[in-house]
Amino acid sequence: MKYKLRKMDFEDLNKVLEWRNHDDIRSYMFNQEKIASTEHVKWFENNCNSQLQYMYICEAQGVPMGFVQLKRKNIDTSVYEWGFYTSPDAEKGTGTVMLKLAIKVAFSELKAHKIYAEVLAFNERSVKLHQHLGFTQEGHLREHHLVDETYHDVLCFGLLSS
């Protein structure tokens, strides 16, 4: 199957919100609350033309299969944090393909020096995916994030352009 990344546009909002609010996705997010449609539209409008945040849709044969964003803290850095999720119905392996495409975009088009991620340690699939993609575990923040009245560890991963 042929995959490609394209910039997210307004027509993608409902699909991305549906994915983001799906129980199987939301349960691994730092913010596990359901996002309201108005809040989602405001987020998109505030970021769609930003020089700090880049939002992409992964398509397979023209069908949206996932979302990935690359975000830097300020205009003076080439260090990007990424976040992503695939459609709950996406074929196994879609996330790996999508993120390989995102890595290529980050390093070749955005001229990133580094991509980093913070992952809830109980999200074993994401931990393994980062390891598979060549990320280095750069930190382990013990009992760092509160979810449902329990503090969870957060793992920090980084991938350098070199």
N, C-alpha and C positions, 0 to 999 in steps of 0.2 A: 504494500500500500504506500502511496506517495504522500508524504507529509510536508507541510510548509508553515512558516510563521508569517503572519501579517499583522499590521497594526490594528488594534481594537478600535471599533467605531461605535457610534450611538446605537446602531441596530443590534449590536451584540449584548447590550446591557441586560435584557431580560434573561437570556441564556446564562450569562455569567452569574447573575444574581441567583438563578435557580440552582446552579452548581454549588455556589458558595453557601447557600442555605440548606443544602442537602445534608441530612444527618451524618452520612458517611464522610463528608468533607469537613463539616463544621466541628465535628468531634476532635479533630486534630489541629484546629486553629487556636491561636493565642486568644483571640476574641471569639468565644463560642456562642455568642448571642446571634439570633437571627437578625439580618440586616433588612431594614425597611427599604422599600423601593425609592422613596424620596431621598433617603440618606445615600443610597447607591448612585442615584443620578447626580446628586451634589458632589460626591467623591469623583465621579467621572468628569464632570464639568470642570472641577478644580484642577484636575491632573492631565486631561487629554492633550493639552498643548504645552505642558511643562517641559522644561529642559532638564528636570531632575528625575522625572518618572516616565518610563516607557512601558506601555501595556500592549501585549500581543495575544492573538488568538492562534492556536495551533489547529490547522485543518488537515483532514485526511480525505482525499478525493472531494474537496470542497465542503465537507461537513465539519462544523466546529467540534473539536474534541478536547480542548483544554485552554487554560489561561496561564500566562506567565507575565510577571512584571519585574522590571529592573529599576531600582531606585537608588539614587545617591543622595547623601545628606545635604550637600551644597555644591555649587557650581565649580568650586576649586578642586574637587576630588575626582579621581577616576576609579573609586571604589564603590561598587554597586551591591546592594542587598537585593536578593531575589526572593520572590514568593510565587507559588504556583499551585495549581490543582487541575486534574483532568476531570472530564465528564464522568459521573458515576458509571455510565454505560461504556466508557472507553475500553477498547481492546487492551489486553495485557501487553505491556511494553510501550504504550503510547507515551507515558511520562518520560521514559528514557529517551525516546526519539525527540520529543518536544524539548527537553532540556539540553540535549546535544545541539539542537538548532539554536537555542537561546544562548548557549555558550559561544557558539560561532558568531552570532550577532553582537554579543557583548564585547568580545575581544577584537573582532574585525571592523564592525561598523561603529560601535560606541567608543572604541579604543580604551576599554576598561583595563585597569591594572589588576584588579581583583574582583571576584564575586564572592560574597559571603552569605551565610544563612544561619539563622538560629532555629533549632528544631526541638520540639518537646521530645524528651528522651523516650517516652512511651510510643512515639510514632516510629516504630521499627522499620516500616517500609521506606520512609523518608531517610532515615539514618543509613540504611543499606544502599539506597539510591545515590546519596551523596558519596558514599565510599566507592561505589561502582563507577561513578563519574570522575573519580580521581581527586576529590576534595580531601583536604587534611583536616582532621579534627583539631581545632585550635584552642578549644576550651570546654570546660564542663562546669556549668553553674549549678551548684547543688541547691535543691529546693528553692528554685528561683521564681517560679511562676505559679500563681494560685488558680486552680481549676476545681470547681465544685468542692470548696472548702479543704482541698488537699494541695500542698505545695509539691510541684514536680520539677525534676531536673531539666535543664536546657543545655543542649549540646551546640557548640559553635563550630561551623565548618567554613573553610576558605579554599579558594582555588585561584592561584596566581596566573597571569597571562604567560609567564615564563615556564 
